[in-house]
Amino acid sequence: MLLSRALPHEACESPQSALLNRMRQCEPGLHLCYIVGAMKPIRSFASDNNAGVHPRVLQAIAAANRGHVVGYGDDPYTEAAVRKFKQHFGPDIEVFMVFNGTAANCLSLKALMESYHAVICAEAAHIYTDECGAPEKFTGCKLIPLPTTDGKLTLEAVRHAYHGIGDQHHVQPHVISITQVTEMGTVYTPREVRDLARFAHERNMFLHMDGARIANAAVSLGLTLREATRDLGVDVLSFGGTKNGAMGAEAVVFFDKKFSRDFLYLRKQGMQLASKMRFISAQLDALLSDHLWRKNAEHANHMAALLEKQVSKIPQVKIVYKVEANGVFAQIPRPAIAKLLKRYFFYVWDEDRSVVRWMCSFDTTEKDVKQFARFLAETVKT
């Protein structure tokens, strides 16, 4: 027995609603199908946001749900989470819990900038393409998007965009923002991050890292969280927990306290001060305990590597970006997309090139991957 429901729109992912609408016009029955049998839907490959919550994170939330504690972060759960962050990143950091990644990005950028400043970023960056103009609205600053071939900013591109300094007619580039893992699933090498940080610091600029998938990047590089961020020269990190197995928990991590002096007020103005913060903090504490963040990321990355291996056997499928973390980007025959979407939910990354994105998560299984690969092989043949 099948139960169908319309494909949902995920605001924080690459837009494809126009394509889906066109597909529905051609195939009115296009829906995302769920197997009802055991009340368990087919796992999709759309986003690690679509995954469930790790059992240990749920246990941490349940454990925090006992009795009364002081609200707004003055609770033992938040204190424990802060200690855990300091164990990973250093005792002199400042960390603030927030609800979601867009807020983490907007607030961290706001802490670094004045309204006449500008942020240099990749044109595919989440802050530029998928946050509905929130960074520009909240900071009052201009974003300067640069084209990339693989999602990664290069020194040459940044150097070219760094101009108008001291000219009152031009915004002043003040922050370089990079996404780690990038929106194309690629990973900046330590040298690439260090070089961008050096370029920024030599010009009194700062380096912000959107670390929505920082766990996956660190695992890919074989580094600790600190080695993948602070030790490379990152000034402020948007730390992602949600894609790594949390229900909805992110944080802003400052590696220099001078940037966080007024952050308490910025967070409140930004409507990100949780009254029951203990439930956010407990999640992050769980992820940062007993290497859970690493185990989850290792598994997701491994499943993506397996998916790449499986689909690469199909002649009609071409991998278009290096698979370095938990995302696989592939070019497939256009007619196959609508057929695949009837059973599996995923995002079309580039409609013109017929490139799709498949994401793996901490709960993706080898069975999920192999079943999908078989279905893909059958679909592209027909």
N, C-alpha and C positions, 0 to 999 in steps of 0.2 A: 504493500500500500504506500502511495506517495502523497505527501502533503507539500504543496507549492506555495511559496510566498514571493512577492516581488523583490527584486534585488534592492538592497538598501544602499543609500548614498553614504559614503564615508568621507566626511569633510576633510580629514587630515591625510588623505591619500591622493595619488595622481588622478585628475579628473578624467572621466570617460563617459559621463552621463549622455553626452550627445551621441557618441557611438552606440551606446546601449539603446537609446531611443530609436536610432536608425535601424538597429538590428531588430528591435521589436516591431517596427513598421514592416519589416520583411518577414519576420517570424513572430506573430502576435502572441504565441504561446511561450515565449522566452521567459523563464522564471528560474529561480534558484530552488532546487528540489531537496527535500529532506526525507530521509528514510525514517518512518515513524516507528517501526518495529519495536526497538528497545528505547525509544525516545532519545536516540542519539543521532544528531545530524552528521552527514558526511563532513569530515574536516575539509575546510577549504584551504586554498593557497593564496588567498587575497592579501592577508596581512597578519603579522604577529599580534596586532591589536585584536584580531578575531579569536584568538586562542582563549582558553579559560584561565583560571587563576591557579597557580601552583598550590597543591594541597598544604604544603608547609606555610605558605602565605595565608591561606584560609585559617589554618590553625592559629597563626599568630594574631589574626584579627579576632578570632573567637576568644583567645586568651586575654586580649585587651578589653574584651566586652564584659568585664567583671567590676561591679561596684562603680563608684564615682571617683573621678580624678579632676583636677583643675583643668580648665579648657585653654584653648589658644596656645598650646605648646608648652605650658608650664606643668608638664606631667612626666612621670618616670619613663614612659615609653619613648617619648621624644628625646629625653636625656640619653637614654640607652642608644637610640639611633644616631644621635650626634656623636657619641663616643665611638660608635662603629665606623662612621665616616672618617673620624680622625685617625682611627687605626689604619684605615686604608690609604688616606691621602695626606696625613700629617697632623700633628697636634695643634698647629697654629692656623688651621683653616677656619672658615665660617661657613655653615651650611644652613639652608632654609628650606623647609618642606613646602611644596605647592601641589596643586591638583593635577595639572597636565603639562604637556610639553610646550604648547604654545605660550602658556604663562611663564614657564621657566625661561624660554627664549626672550620674550618681551621684557620681562623684569630684569634679567641679567644684562641685556643690552642697555636698558634705561639706566642702570646703575653706572654704566661706563661713559655715558654720553650727554651732551647738551643738544638742544634742538637744531643747531646749525651744523652738527656733525653728520657723517655718513658712514654706512656700513658696506664694506666690499664683501660680496658673497658670490657663489656660483648661481647661474641663472636657474638651475634646477633645485636650489636650496629650498628647504621646507619653509623657511622664514619668508621667502619671496613668492613661492608658488602656491602654498597650501595653508596659509594662515590668514587669509581674507583681509590682508592689509593691516593686521593687528600690530605687527612691529612698528610700522610707520605711524599708525594712529596713536599708539601708546607712547612711543618715544618722541614723536614729532620729527624724526630723522629720515633722511633719504636712504634707500637701499640702492646700491650700485651693483646690478647683476652682471656677471661675466660669463661668456660662453665657455663650455668645457667639452671635452670629448668623452670623459669617463666620470664626470661628477666632481673631479678634484681640481681645485684652484692651483695654478702654477705661479711660481715667482714672477715669471715673465709677464703673465696676464695682470697680476696684482701691481707690478711695477708700472705697467702701462696705464692703469686706472688711477694711480696715485699722482694727482696733479691739481693745480689750482690752490696750492698751499699758500696761505697768507693773502689770498685774493678775496676781498670782501664780497665779490660777486658770485663766489662758488662755495658750495658746501665743502666742509673739510673732512676728508677721510680720516676716521678715528679708530675704527674697529675692523678687523678682518674676522669674518665668521666662517667657520668650516663645519661640515657635518661629518660625523664619524660614527658609524659607517655612512658613506655617501648615499644619495638617493638612487644611484645606479648600482648599489651593492658592492662598490669598491671600497678599499681601505687605504687611507693615507699611511705611508710608511713613517717610521719615527723621524727619518731625515727630512721628509717633506714637511711634517708638522714643525720640526725644530727650525727649519729654514724660514717658514712663514712667520714664526714667532720672532725670530731674530730680525727679520725685515720690519715687522711691526714695532718692536721695541726700540730699534735704532731711530725710528721716526716718531717716537712718543705716541705710538698707537698701541692697541691691545688686541690680543687674540682670544676670541670667544669660540667655544666648541659646543655645537649642538650634539650632545651625546645621547640621543634617543636610543641608539643601539651601541653605546660605548662598551657594554659587556661583550658583545659579539666581536667588536673591533679588537679589544684587548686580547681575547682568546685567539683570534686570527693571527695576531702579532706575537703571541707567546709572552705577553707582558702583564704585569699587575695593573690595577686601575691607576695607581699613581704614576707608574712608568709610562703609561699610555697618554697621560694628560699633563699633570703638573711638572713632571721631570722634563717634558719636552718644551715647556715654555707657555703652556696654556694659562691664561689669566683667570678666566671664569668658565665654568662647566655647567651646562644644562644636563643634569644626570637623569637618565631614563630608567625607570623601573617597570613601567607598565608593559612594555614590549618584552620584558625579561621574566614575566610571570606574576607581576603585581596586578591588583584590581584597578588601581588608579593612583599611582604614587610616583612623583617626580621630585627633584630637588635642584636648588641652585647652589653651587659650590664655589666659593671665592678662595683663591689661593693667596690673595693679599688682602688683609683686613681693611685696607684703606678704601677699597671699593664697596665695602658692605656697611659703611657707617650709617647710612640712612635707609638701609634696605628694609628694616622693620616697617617703615612708613610707606615705602614703595609697594611692599607686598600687600599691606592693608588697602592702599588706594587701588591696587590692582585686583582687589576682591579675591585674594588668594590666601587669606589668613583663615585657616580652618578652625572652627570652634572646637570640634572634636578631633584635633590633630593626632591624637594617639593612634587612630586607626590608619592614618597614612604612615606615621612613623613606625608602627609595628610591622608594616609590610616591608619597608626599606631595611629595617633591622634584620628581618628574616632573610631577605635576599643577600645581605652582606655578612651573614653568619654561615659558618661551616661550608664556605665556598659554593653556596647555592647559586649565586649569580653566575659563577664560572661554569658550573655543571649545566645549568639551563642553556647558556650561550654555546657551550661546546656541543650539546646535543642538537640545537637548532642549526648550527654551522655544519655539523656532520650530515644532517638530513638534507641540507641544501647541496652538499657535495655529492651525496647519493643520488639526489634528483638530477643533478647535472649529468652524472654518469649514465643514468637510465635513459634520459631523453636524448642524450647525444648519440645514442644508437639508432635513432629514428632519422632517416635521411632527410625528411621534410622539415626538420627542426634545426635551427642554427642558434647557438649561444652567442649573444652579441656583446656582453661585458664579462670580464673576469669574475668568476664566482669566488669571492674572498670572504664571505660571511654567510648570512642566512637567506640571501636572495638570489634568484635565478631569473635572468632576463633572456628571453628567447624570441626569435622571429619564427612565426608559424604561418601556414597558409591561411589567408583571410577567411575563407568559408568555414574553417574549422573552429573559429572563435565562438560563433553563436552556438554551435553544437556542443562545444565543451562547457559553455556557460549554463547550459540546461542542467548540467549535473554538478559542476564545480564552480564556485565563485572565485574570481581572480580579477585583476585589473589590467586593462589595456594601457600600456605605457606610452606607446607611440603609434597612433592610428595609421598615419601615413606609411610607416614602415612595417605595420602589422607586428609590432613588438609587444609582448606581454610580460607581466611580472608575476613570478610565483615566489611566495615567501614561506619559509618554514619557521616553526616555533618550538618551544620547549616540549610541547606535547605531540608534535608530529611523529608518527611512527614509520618504521620501514615498510609496514604493510600499506600505510597511506600512500607513500611515495610510489611503491611498485604498482598499486592499483591504478593510481593516476597515470603513471607512465604507460601502462597497458591500454588504458582507455584513450589516452592521447594518440598512441600508435594506431589504434583501430580507427579513430576519428579522422586523422589526417589522410588515411588511405582512401576514405570514402568521400 
